[in-house]
């Protein structure tokens, strides 16, 4: 094992390839476990107060990053909470792709007037999302992580 790390430290091609593929595979497994746990969170009906796309950063369009912003309130066991997370991933997009952020809003489960479904962590109700991962998102993460690992191994 020590010999393998010595090969890795000197940058031997096969050692670097194996570590890179292993990294993508491990991150894929970790992400899938995390996504599966989130998909099982309980939910309540909350109230959506704000929904918009905001820009931050430099003065020109090329230097500005955009993200989707929400603000909502919900109540768990009689305790009120306020949150601003749509899902578990913080997505920043350039000026030219900012319209893609509207796709995040499409997956919010809406009810009468401003009511929305809020998924909250069962042990930490202050941690909540409006959108939890489904099988399509999990399949995408699986394909990206294990596809990258396979491509790395095949390309060596």
Backbone torsions as a table, in degrees:
resi	resn	phi	psi	omega
1	UNK	NA	-41.6	179.5
2	UNK	-62.9	-37.3	179.1
3	UNK	-62.4	-38.7	179.0
4	UNK	-62.8	-44.1	179.1
5	UNK	-66.0	-32.0	175.2
6	UNK	-64.8	-40.9	176.9
7	UNK	-64.4	-38.4	179.2
8	UNK	-65.2	-42.9	-178.4
9	UNK	-64.6	-32.8	179.1
10	UNK	-87.3	-1.1	174.4
11	UNK	83.0	27.2	178.0
12	UNK	-61.1	132.4	-172.1
13	UNK	-53.6	-50.5	-176.5
14	UNK	-63.9	-37.7	179.3
15	UNK	-67.1	-42.6	179.4
16	UNK	-65.4	-41.7	179.2
17	UNK	-62.1	-45.7	-178.8
18	UNK	-64.8	-42.4	178.2
19	UNK	-64.4	-41.9	179.9
20	UNK	-62.7	-47.1	178.9
21	UNK	-63.7	-40.8	178.2
22	UNK	-62.8	-39.3	178.4
23	UNK	-59.9	-49.0	179.9
24	UNK	-62.8	-39.0	179.4
25	UNK	-65.9	-44.4	-180.0
26	UNK	-65.6	-43.2	177.8
27	UNK	-63.6	-35.3	177.3
28	UNK	-64.3	-46.5	179.1
29	UNK	-63.2	-46.1	179.2
30	UNK	-59.3	-45.9	-178.8
31	UNK	-64.1	-40.8	179.7
32	UNK	-65.5	-40.3	177.1
33	UNK	-63.5	-45.0	179.4
34	UNK	-61.8	-45.5	-179.4
35	UNK	-63.8	-40.7	179.7
36	UNK	-63.3	-41.7	179.4
37	UNK	-64.3	-43.5	179.5
38	UNK	-63.7	-37.6	-177.2
39	UNK	-65.6	-14.4	-180.0
40	UNK	-98.8	2.7	-178.9
41	UNK	-64.1	147.4	174.4
42	UNK	-71.5	167.1	-178.7
43	UNK	-135.9	158.5	173.5
44	UNK	-138.0	167.3	174.5
45	UNK	-91.2	126.5	178.9
46	UNK	-117.9	-173.6	-178.8
47	UNK	-122.3	124.0	179.1
48	UNK	-86.2	122.6	-178.1
49	UNK	-103.5	-27.7	-175.2
50	UNK	-148.3	140.8	178.9
51	UNK	-153.3	110.6	-178.1
52	UNK	-159.9	171.1	174.9
53	UNK	-109.5	128.4	-176.6
54	UNK	-120.8	147.6	177.7
55	UNK	-108.9	148.6	176.6
56	UNK	-147.2	155.8	178.1
57	UNK	117.8	-144.6	-172.2
58	UNK	-66.8	-179.6	-176.8
59	UNK	-80.8	-30.5	-178.3
60	UNK	-94.7	166.0	179.9
61	UNK	-60.1	-37.0	-177.7
62	UNK	-67.0	-24.9	-176.6
63	UNK	-99.4	-0.3	-177.1
64	UNK	-96.1	133.7	174.1
65	UNK	-106.3	142.0	-177.9
66	UNK	-117.1	147.8	175.9
67	UNK	-145.1	156.9	176.8
68	UNK	-82.8	138.3	-178.9
69	UNK	-126.9	134.5	174.6
70	UNK	-135.2	161.1	171.7
71	UNK	-144.3	126.9	-178.3
72	UNK	-145.7	158.0	177.4
73	UNK	-122.0	153.6	179.2
74	UNK	-157.7	166.8	-176.1
75	UNK	-130.7	129.9	177.0
76	UNK	-125.3	121.3	-178.9
77	UNK	52.8	39.4	177.4
78	UNK	81.7	-0.8	-179.4
79	UNK	-102.3	123.8	-180.0
80	UNK	-80.5	145.8	178.2
81	UNK	-136.3	156.0	173.6
82	UNK	-129.5	141.4	-177.9
83	UNK	-146.5	166.4	-178.9
84	UNK	-137.4	19.6	-178.0
85	UNK	-102.3	130.7	175.7
86	UNK	-81.8	-49.9	178.7
87	UNK	-147.2	-172.9	-173.8
88	UNK	-74.5	-11.8	-176.1
89	UNK	-109.3	134.4	175.8
90	UNK	-93.9	112.2	-173.6
91	UNK	-106.7	124.1	174.4
92	UNK	-113.8	134.0	-175.8
93	UNK	-131.8	151.0	179.1
94	UNK	-73.3	171.6	-178.8
95	UNK	-57.2	-43.0	-176.5
96	UNK	-69.2	-24.2	-177.5
97	UNK	-106.5	7.2	-172.5
98	UNK	-61.4	-24.8	179.3
99	UNK	-66.1	-20.4	177.3
100	UNK	-66.1	-22.1	179.9
101	UNK	-65.0	-25.7	177.2
102	UNK	-61.6	-24.1	178.2
103	UNK	-61.9	-33.4	178.0
104	UNK	-61.0	-39.1	-178.5
105	UNK	-67.2	-27.6	-178.6
106	UNK	-63.9	-28.7	-175.4
107	UNK	-89.0	1.1	175.8
108	UNK	-74.9	128.8	178.8
109	UNK	-81.9	108.9	-174.4
110	UNK	-100.0	149.9	178.6
111	UNK	-125.6	-165.2	-179.5
112	UNK	-52.7	143.3	-179.0
113	UNK	46.1	-110.6	-176.1
114	UNK	-107.9	18.2	179.4
115	UNK	-74.4	138.5	178.3
116	UNK	-138.4	154.8	174.0
117	UNK	-81.4	128.8	179.3
118	UNK	-115.7	124.2	177.0
119	UNK	-98.1	126.6	-175.2
120	UNK	-125.9	152.3	177.5
121	UNK	-66.3	128.1	-175.7
122	UNK	-62.1	-30.0	-179.3
123	UNK	-98.2	-16.4	179.5
124	UNK	-134.7	77.9	-174.4
125	UNK	-60.4	-16.1	177.6
126	UNK	-71.7	-16.4	176.9
127	UNK	-94.4	115.2	-175.0
128	UNK	-148.0	158.9	176.8
129	UNK	-138.0	155.7	174.5
130	UNK	-89.3	-22.6	-178.7
131	UNK	-130.5	127.0	175.4
132	UNK	-110.6	154.7	-176.7
133	UNK	-67.6	140.8	174.1
134	UNK	-108.8	-173.4	-176.3
135	UNK	-64.9	-30.0	179.7
136	UNK	-66.7	-42.7	179.0
137	UNK	-66.9	-38.8	178.7
138	UNK	-66.9	-38.8	177.5
139	UNK	-64.7	-38.7	178.5
140	UNK	-63.6	-46.0	178.9
141	UNK	-62.8	-42.2	177.8
142	UNK	-58.6	-49.2	-178.0
143	UNK	-63.3	-42.7	-179.3
144	UNK	-65.7	-48.5	-175.5
145	UNK	-70.9	-50.0	-177.1
146	UNK	-77.6	-26.6	172.7
147	UNK	-66.4	-42.1	177.6
148	UNK	-64.2	-42.6	178.2
149	UNK	-61.9	-43.2	179.4
150	UNK	-64.6	-42.1	179.7
151	UNK	-64.2	-38.1	178.2
152	UNK	-63.1	-45.4	-178.2
153	UNK	-68.8	-38.2	-179.8
154	UNK	-71.1	-31.7	-178.0
155	UNK	-78.9	-8.9	-176.4
156	UNK	-81.8	NA	NA
